[in-house]
Amino acid sequence: MKAAVSEAATLPVGAIVLLSDGADNAGGIDQETTAEIRRYRIPVHTIGFGREQMRTDVEITDVQVPARTLADSKLSALVTYRHAGFAGKKAKLTVRDGGKVLATRDITFKEDRGSGTESIVFSAGVAGAKVLKVSVDPVEGEENRDNNAITRLVNVEDRKARILYMEGEPRWEMKFIRRALEEDRTLDLVSILRTTQNKIYRQGIANPKEHEDGFPATVDELFGYQGLIIGTVEVGYFTPAQRELIKQFVDRRGGGVLFLGGRQSFTEGGWHKSELAEILPVSLVDRKGTFHREPATVELTPQGRDSLITRLVESPDQNLTRWKGMPTLVDYQETGAPKPGAVVLAEFSPTSKGKHPFLVMQNYGRGRVAMLNGSTWRWQMGQDSKDQTHEMFWQQLVRWMVNDVYGRVTVNTPKQVYSDEQKVQIRSEIRDTTYQPLTEATVEAKILGPAGIVDAVTLQPDPLTPGVFTGEWVAEKPGSYLAEVIGKRGTEDVGRDVVTFHREDGVAENFRAEQNRELLDKISSQTGGRYFPAAEASKLQKEIAYSEAGITVRETRDLWDMPAFFLLLVLLRSAEWLLRRKWGVV
């Protein structure tokens, strides 16, 4: 349309006629394009083809799933669909990795025509790039079965996330947390236990020198971790420099921090008066006596019902029941009201004091912060020895903390799957050793693809965002691609990261197959034209007249070929000379 309008701009064109079903695959027509067409003052009349609504159809419109995750993680695919003509009928929603079925669940179409959203939980499995197919099995009588499935790509990473656990006193909670996390092969747990005021006990250290002076005091020591757990420790145990490190670990490093309730936690340990109160997901109360050794029951909130962190059983309803049957807490901590940006996944209820936040979390800066306001060790001791509830909960919680925490180089693409598109935008963030944006860097993306494709593209600095480098690459062939981005500062290797994406052809035309009258109406109305159904196309001729475009034609001639203009100029020049003589100027 832009090309047609541009070519017709110098011609006496009455209108442009667009014949289409309006099923645009390139993301719609933006305001800039519409304004450019209007500027040429050429109306665009649209003629729409095809049915405006399918009679019987089920179409998956979108699937949201993380682009990357740790091995063996539990993932949730959020599936959006629309349907017509199947009120009261059921269909099966399935997630497949190649020919392997990862998960299935039944969905019911409650209305004759409408849309819906369903989540389906599955395991990411072993490391590797997974091409997932999310589909709804065809329903009998469905007109279009080619829009029942969408492909998504998940990069399951083979890496270990390092977690530092700082505990202020020996207690059962630490023992069972360590036991639960040590069973997870994707987590590497290091712990520091203060046994007396001047002694510490270290576990999981890489060498005898590691943390021999206690909690890290430098960026290099602390920022080497992806997650941090702080148990019952008074805030005064940490120096001002260490408290600032903890804050920057979340804000600048983008790490995950979990605070645990206890005798010296939160208000009892003076945290409400420190600079670290800012990163906590609740506003701490300013009074003593917030720690209680009393039983309390735990119950999920609506947000916790749908969260993967608290998903112990796949069925949301059965999961709620499972949580209600969990052993009671032996102690709990009162904190305060959640902050506006925080999410409460679970609440605890003492015998007669109402409900209080138990598991609360929020994003802070580039990282995540969570609070757990009670001891959970009875979830292990109070159940069958073979029960894995306690281990499952802690592994899912800590994986959430560290899943999106990476090194100094990170890379991503806007989409996981490119349907009938070739241009791929690559975006990378580069940071120095203190995780400040690094502007003086050389960044290159090395790309591997199907049929032996090997290529490289140099990413350029984004002028608006320090430390961000972007580039564009054309994926000519369908298939799965891997791009490894390498950042360098002079001869120093800053780091590297990997992103995967998938390209497919002949897919977009299967979706939104009915006429998109809304888009055709928008094009015609905003350019001064009209929309016509195909059956009324004969009325178009009455609407077309000469537009204002192209009426003026520029013609250049020599002056002596136009004697009238030439004589006029001579007379003007002569009159000027006579006036000057009369006034005595010449």
C-alpha positions in Angstrom: 0.0 0.0 0.0 2.8 2.4 0.8 4.5 1.7 -2.5 1.3 2.0 -4.5 0.4 5.4 -2.9 4.0 6.7 -3.4 4.0 5.7 -7.1 0.5 7.3 -7.6 1.4 10.5 -5.8 2.3 12.4 -9.0 -0.7 11.0 -11.1 -4.3 12.1 -11.2 -5.5 9.0 -9.3 -9.0 8.9 -7.9 -8.5 6.2 -5.4 -6.7 2.9 -4.5 -8.8 -0.2 -4.2 -7.6 -2.9 -1.8 -9.2 -6.3 -2.2 -8.4 -8.5 0.8 -9.7 -10.7 3.6 -7.9 -8.4 6.1 -6.0 -11.3 7.6 -2.7 -9.5 8.0 0.3 -11.5 9.1 2.8 -8.7 9.6 1.4 -7.2 12.8 -1.2 -4.7 11.5 -0.8 -1.2 10.0 0.8 1.3 12.3 -0.2 4.9 12.7 2.9 6.1 10.8 1.9 4.2 7.7 -1.7 5.5 7.9 -0.5 9.1 8.3 1.8 8.7 5.3 -1.1 7.4 3.1 -3.3 10.3 4.3 -0.6 12.8 3.5 -0.9 11.9 -0.2 -4.7 12.6 0.0 -5.5 9.4 -2.0 -8.5 7.6 -0.5 -8.2 3.8 -0.1 -11.4 1.8 -0.6 -11.5 -1.7 0.8 -13.4 -4.7 -0.5 -13.7 -7.5 2.0 -13.7 -11.2 1.1 -14.6 -14.3 3.1 -16.9 -14.9 6.0 -16.5 -12.6 9.0 -17.0 -15.4 11.4 -16.3 -19.1 11.3 -19.3 -21.3 12.0 -17.4 -24.2 13.8 -13.8 -23.7 14.8 -11.3 -23.9 17.6 -8.2 -21.8 17.2 -5.2 -21.3 19.6 -4.4 -17.6 19.5 -1.3 -17.6 21.8 0.8 -19.7 24.0 3.0 -18.1 26.7 5.9 -20.2 28.1 9.3 -19.2 29.4 12.0 -19.0 26.7 14.6 -20.7 29.0 14.6 -22.6 32.2 16.7 -25.0 34.4 16.7 -28.7 33.7 13.9 -30.7 35.4 11.9 -27.5 36.2 8.2 -27.5 36.3 6.8 -25.1 33.6 3.3 -23.8 32.9 2.1 -23.0 29.4 -0.6 -20.3 29.4 -2.8 -21.1 26.4 -5.3 -18.6 24.9 -7.9 -19.8 22.4 -11.2 -18.9 20.8 -14.0 -21.1 19.7 -17.3 -21.1 17.8 -20.1 -23.7 17.5 -19.1 -26.1 20.2 -21.1 -25.0 23.3 -20.9 -27.7 26.0 -18.4 -29.9 24.2 -15.0 -30.9 25.5 -11.6 -31.1 23.8 -8.1 -32.2 24.9 -5.3 -29.8 25.4 -1.8 -31.4 24.9 1.8 -30.4 25.1 4.3 -32.5 23.1 8.0 -32.5 22.7 8.4 -34.1 19.3 6.4 -37.3 19.6 6.5 -37.4 23.4 3.4 -36.3 25.3 4.4 -34.1 28.2 1.0 -33.2 29.6 -2.7 -33.3 28.7 -5.9 -31.9 30.2 -9.5 -31.6 29.2 -11.1 -28.2 28.5 -14.9 -27.4 28.2 -16.4 -24.8 25.8 -19.0 -23.2 28.0 -20.4 -20.8 25.3 -21.3 -21.2 21.7 -18.8 -18.5 20.7 -16.1 -16.9 22.8 -12.5 -17.2 24.1 -10.7 -18.8 27.0 -7.4 -19.2 28.8 -6.1 -22.4 30.2 -2.8 -23.3 31.9 -1.2 -26.7 31.6 1.8 -27.8 33.7 4.6 -30.0 32.5 8.2 -30.9 33.2 11.0 -29.3 31.2 13.0 -32.5 31.4 16.7 -32.8 30.5 18.9 -30.0 29.1 18.6 -29.1 25.4 16.5 -26.9 23.1 12.9 -28.2 23.1 10.5 -27.6 20.2 7.1 -27.8 22.0 3.8 -28.3 20.2 0.8 -27.1 22.1 -2.4 -28.2 20.5 -6.1 -28.8 21.0 -7.3 -32.1 19.5 -9.7 -31.4 16.5 -13.4 -31.4 17.4 -15.8 -33.3 15.1 -17.2 -30.8 12.5 -14.4 -28.3 12.8 -14.0 -26.2 9.6 -10.3 -25.4 10.0 -8.0 -27.9 11.7 -4.8 -26.2 10.8 -5.1 -23.6 13.5 -5.3 -26.0 16.4 -1.6 -26.0 17.2 1.2 -23.5 18.0 4.9 -24.2 18.3 7.0 -22.7 21.0 10.8 -23.1 21.8 12.2 -23.6 25.3 15.9 -23.7 25.9 16.4 -26.0 28.9 19.8 -25.1 30.3 22.5 -27.4 31.6 23.8 -25.1 34.4 24.0 -25.0 38.2 22.8 -22.0 40.1 24.8 -21.2 43.1 22.9 -20.3 46.3 24.4 -18.8 49.5 22.5 -19.5 52.7 23.4 -17.4 55.8 21.9 -18.7 59.1 22.3 -17.0 62.4 21.7 -20.0 64.7 21.5 -23.8 64.6 17.9 -24.9 64.0 15.9 -27.6 62.4 14.8 -25.4 59.5 18.3 -25.1 58.1 18.9 -28.9 58.3 15.8 -29.7 56.2 16.3 -26.8 53.7 19.8 -28.1 53.0 18.5 -31.6 52.6 15.8 -30.6 50.2 18.1 -28.4 48.0 21.0 -30.9 47.9 18.7 -33.3 46.1 18.3 -30.9 43.2 21.1 -31.4 40.7 20.6 -27.9 39.2 21.3 -26.1 42.5 24.7 -25.7 44.3 24.1 -24.7 47.9 26.8 -23.1 50.1 25.9 -22.3 53.7 27.4 -20.3 56.5 26.1 -21.1 60.0 26.9 -18.9 63.0 27.4 -21.4 65.8 28.5 -18.8 68.4 29.0 -15.1 68.3 32.6 -15.5 66.8 32.5 -18.9 65.1 31.0 -20.1 61.9 30.4 -23.5 60.3 30.6 -23.7 56.5 29.2 -26.4 54.2 29.3 -26.9 50.5 32.4 -24.6 50.0 34.7 -25.1 47.0 37.9 -24.7 49.0 39.0 -24.1 52.7 39.6 -20.4 52.1 36.1 -19.7 50.8 34.1 -17.5 53.3 36.6 -18.2 56.1 35.8 -14.7 57.3 32.1 -15.2 57.2 29.5 -13.4 55.0 31.0 -12.0 51.7 32.4 -8.4 52.0 33.2 -7.8 48.3 31.3 -7.7 45.0 33.4 -10.6 43.5 32.5 -12.9 46.4 28.7 -12.2 46.6 28.0 -11.5 42.9 29.3 -14.9 42.0 26.0 -16.3 43.4 22.6 -16.3 41.8 20.6 -16.7 45.0 20.8 -15.6 48.6 18.9 -17.0 51.6 19.1 -15.1 54.9 17.8 -16.9 58.0 17.3 -15.7 61.5 20.1 -13.1 61.7 19.9 -9.6 63.2 20.6 -6.8 60.7 23.5 -5.6 62.9 25.5 -8.7 62.1 26.1 -7.2 58.7 28.4 -4.2 58.2 27.0 -1.2 56.4 29.1 -2.2 53.3 27.6 -5.8 53.4 24.1 -4.4 53.7 24.7 -2.3 50.6 26.1 -5.3 48.9 22.9 -7.3 49.6 20.8 -4.5 48.2 22.9 -4.2 45.1 22.9 -8.0 44.7 19.1 -7.7 44.0 19.0 -4.3 42.4 22.1 -4.3 40.1 23.2 -7.9 39.9 19.6 -9.1 39.4 19.9 -11.9 42.0 17.1 -13.6 44.0 16.9 -13.1 47.8 14.8 -15.1 50.3 14.3 -13.8 53.9 13.2 -16.4 56.5 11.3 -15.7 59.7 12.9 -16.5 63.1 13.9 -15.2 66.5 16.2 -12.5 65.1 14.5 -11.9 61.8 12.7 -8.7 60.5 11.5 -6.4 63.3 13.0 -8.6 66.0 16.4 -8.2 64.4 16.1 -4.4 63.7 15.6 -4.9 59.9 12.8 -2.3 59.9 15.2 0.5 60.8 17.8 -0.4 58.2 18.3 0.5 54.5 17.3 -3.1 53.6 13.7 -2.5 54.7 13.3 -0.9 51.2 13.8 -4.2 49.3 11.4 -6.3 51.5 8.0 -7.1 50.0 6.2 -6.0 53.2 6.2 -3.0 55.4 7.6 -4.2 58.8 5.7 -3.3 62.0 7.6 -1.3 64.6 7.1 -3.3 67.7 8.6 -6.2 69.6 7.0 -9.6 70.1 6.4 -10.5 66.5 7.9 -14.0 66.7 5.6 -16.7 68.1 6.2 -20.3 69.0 2.6 -21.3 68.4 0.9 -23.5 65.8 -0.5 -22.0 62.7 -2.1 -23.4 59.5 -1.2 -22.3 56.0 -3.6 -21.6 53.1 -3.1 -20.6 49.5 -4.3 -17.3 48.2 -5.9 -17.1 44.7 -2.5 -16.1 43.3 -0.9 -19.0 45.1 -3.5 -21.3 43.6 -2.1 -20.6 40.1 1.6 -20.3 41.0 4.1 -22.9 40.0 6.0 -22.2 43.3 3.2 -23.6 45.4 2.0 -26.2 42.9 2.2 -29.6 44.8 -0.5 -31.3 42.8 -1.3 -30.5 39.1 -5.0 -29.9 39.5 -5.5 -26.4 41.1 -8.5 -27.6 43.1 -6.7 -30.6 44.4 -3.7 -28.4 45.2 -5.8 -26.2 47.4 -7.0 -29.3 49.3 -3.4 -30.6 49.6 -2.2 -27.3 51.2 -5.1 -27.4 53.7 -4.0 -30.8 54.8 -0.3 -29.8 55.4 1.0 -30.1 59.0 0.8 -26.9 61.0 3.7 -24.6 61.5 5.5 -24.7 64.8 6.4 -21.0 64.8 5.5 -17.9 62.7 6.5 -14.3 62.4 4.2 -11.3 62.1 5.5 -8.8 59.6 3.1 -6.1 58.3 1.1 -5.3 55.2 2.4 -6.3 51.8 3.7 -3.4 49.7 1.7 -2.3 46.6 3.8 -4.3 44.1 4.1 -7.5 46.2 2.2 -10.8 45.6 1.0 -12.9 48.5 1.0 -16.6 47.6 0.1 -18.1 51.0 -1.2 -16.9 54.3 -0.9 -18.4 57.8 -3.7 -18.4 60.4 -2.8 -18.6 64.1 -5.5 -20.0 66.5 -7.3 -16.7 67.0 -5.5 -13.8 65.3 -6.8 -13.7 61.7 -4.7 -14.2 58.6 -1.1 -12.9 58.0 1.2 -13.1 54.9 3.2 -16.3 54.9 4.9 -16.3 51.5 5.3 -12.9 49.9 7.3 -11.8 46.9 8.1 -8.9 44.7 10.4 -7.7 41.9 13.1 -5.2 43.0 15.4 -3.6 40.4 16.6 -6.3 38.2 16.0 -9.1 40.8 13.5 -10.8 43.0 12.8 -10.8 46.8 10.7 -13.2 48.8 9.8 -13.6 52.5 8.8 -16.8 54.2 7.3 -16.0 57.7 7.4 -19.4 59.4 9.4 -22.6 59.8 8.4 -25.5 57.4 10.4 -28.4 58.8 7.3 -30.1 60.2 6.2 -30.5 56.6 8.9 -33.2 56.4 8.8 -34.6 59.9 5.0 -34.6 60.2 4.4 -36.7 57.1 5.3 -40.1 55.6 9.0 -40.5 55.1 8.4 -41.1 51.4 6.4 -37.9 51.0 8.2 -35.3 48.8 6.1 -32.3 49.5 8.7 -30.4 51.5 11.5 -31.1 49.0 9.2 -30.1 46.1 8.2 -26.8 47.7 11.7 -25.7 48.5 13.1 -26.7 45.1 10.4 -24.8 43.3 10.8 -21.7 45.5 14.6 -21.5 45.0 14.4 -22.3 41.3 12.0 -19.3 41.0 14.6 -17.1 42.8 17.4 -18.0 40.4 15.8 -19.1 37.1 16.3 -15.7 35.4 19.6 -14.7 37.0 22.5 -14.8 34.5 26.0 -13.6 34.1 27.5 -10.4 32.7 26.3 -11.1 29.2 22.6 -11.8 28.5 20.9 -12.2 25.1 17.3 -12.5 23.9 15.0 -12.2 20.9 11.5 -10.7 20.8 10.0 -14.0 19.9 10.7 -17.7 20.4 9.1 -18.7 17.1 9.0 -16.7 13.8 6.1 -17.7 11.6 6.5 -16.6 7.9 9.1 -14.0 9.1 12.8 -13.9 8.3 14.2 -10.9 10.2 15.3 -11.7 13.7 16.2 -8.9 16.2 19.0 -9.9 18.6 19.4 -7.9 21.9 22.2 -8.3 24.4 23.0 -6.6 27.7 26.7 -6.3 28.7 27.8 -5.5 32.2 31.2 -5.0 33.9 32.5 -6.9 37.0 30.3 -4.8 39.3 27.3 -5.3 37.0 27.2 -1.7 35.8 26.3 -1.2 32.1 29.4 -1.7 30.0 29.4 0.6 26.9 32.9 0.0 25.7 32.6 -3.5 24.4 32.7 -5.6 21.2 29.7 -7.8 20.9 29.3 -10.6 18.3 26.6 -13.1 17.8 27.6 -16.5 16.3 24.6 -18.3 14.7 24.2 -21.9 13.9 21.1 -23.2 12.0 19.7 -26.0 9.9 21.5 -27.4 6.8 24.8 -26.4 8.3 24.2 -22.6 8.4 27.0 -20.8 10.2 27.0 -17.0 10.3 28.0 -14.1 12.5 26.7 -10.6 13.1 28.2 -7.7 15.0 25.8 -6.1 17.5 25.8 -2.3 17.7 25.4 -0.1 20.8 21.9 1.1 21.4 22.2 4.9 21.6 19.4 5.2 24.1 20.2 2.4 26.5 23.8 2.1 27.9 25.1 -1.4 27.9 22.6 -2.7 25.4 23.7 -3.9 22.0 21.4 -4.8 19.1 21.5 -6.3 15.7 19.4 -7.9 12.9 19.9 -11.2 11.2 17.9 -12.8 8.4 17.0 -16.5 8.9 16.4 -17.7 5.4 15.6 -21.3 6.1 12.9 -22.9 8.4 14.2 -24.7 11.4 15.8 -24.2 14.8 18.6 -21.8 15.4 21.1 -21.1 18.1 22.8 -17.8 18.6 25.8 -17.5 21.0 26.7 -13.9 21.9 30.2 -13.2 23.0 31.1 -9.9 24.7 34.7 -8.6 24.8 36.4 -5.5 26.3 39.6 -5.2 24.5 41.3 -8.6 25.0 39.2 -9.4 28.1 36.4 -12.0 27.6 33.5 -10.4 29.4 31.2 -13.5 29.0 28.8 -15.2 26.7 25.2 -16.3 26.6 23.0 -18.4 24.3 19.5 -17.9 22.9 17.5 -20.3 20.7 14.7 -19.5 18.2 12.7 -21.3 15.6 11.5 -20.3 12.2 8.6 -21.9 10.2 6.9 -21.2 6.9 3.3 -21.6 5.7 1.8 -21.4 9.2 0.5 -17.8 9.6 -2.1 -18.2 6.8 -3.9 -20.9 8.9 -4.8 -18.5 11.6 -7.4 -15.7 11.6 -8.7 -17.2 8.4 -12.0 -15.3 8.5 -12.3 -11.8 7.2 -10.9 -9.1 9.5 -13.4 -6.5 8.7 -12.2 -4.3 11.6 -8.8 -3.8 10.0 -10.3 -3.1 6.5 -12.8 -0.6 8.0 -9.9 1.2 9.8 -7.8 1.5 6.6 -10.7 2.9 4.6 -12.1 5.3 7.2 -8.7 6.8 8.1 -7.8 7.5 4.5 -11.1 8.9 3.4 -12.4 5.8 1.6 -15.2 3.3 2.3 -15.5 -0.4 3.0 -17.6 -2.6 0.8 -18.4 -6.3 1.2 -17.5 -8.3 -1.9 -21.2 -8.6 -2.8 -21.6 -4.8 -3.0 -18.4 -4.1 -4.9 -20.5 -2.6 -7.8 -21.3 0.4 -5.7 -17.6 1.4 -5.7 -17.7 3.2 -9.0 -19.9 5.9 -7.6 -17.4 6.7 -4.8 -14.4 7.2 -7.0 -13.6 10.7 -8.3 -10.4 12.6 -9.1 -8.5 13.1 -5.9 -6.4 16.2 -5.1 -3.2 14.1 -5.7 -1.4 14.5 -9.0 -3.5 17.4 -10.4 -0.5 19.9 -10.7 2.1 19.0 -13.3 5.4 21.0 -13.3 6.6 22.0 -16.7 9.9 23.9 -17.3 10.4 26.1 -20.3 13.1 28.6 -21.4 12.1 32.3 -20.8 12.3 33.3 -24.5 9.8 30.6 -25.4 7.2 32.6 -23.4 7.2 36.2 -25.0 4.4 37.5 -22.9 6.3 36.8 -19.7 9.5 38.1 -21.3 7.9 41.5 -22.3 6.3 41.8 -18.8 9.7 41.4 -17.2 11.2 44.0 -19.6 8.4 46.5 -18.8 8.9 46.0 -15.1 12.6 46.6 -15.4 12.1 49.7 -17.6 9.5 51.2 -15.2 11.9 50.8 -12.3 14.6 52.7 -14.3 12.3 55.5 -15.1 11.2 55.9 -11.5 14.8 56.0 -10.4 15.6 58.8 -13.0 12.6 60.8 -11.8 13.7 60.6 -8.2 17.3 61.4 -9.1 18.7 58.2 -7.9 20.4 57.5 -11.2 
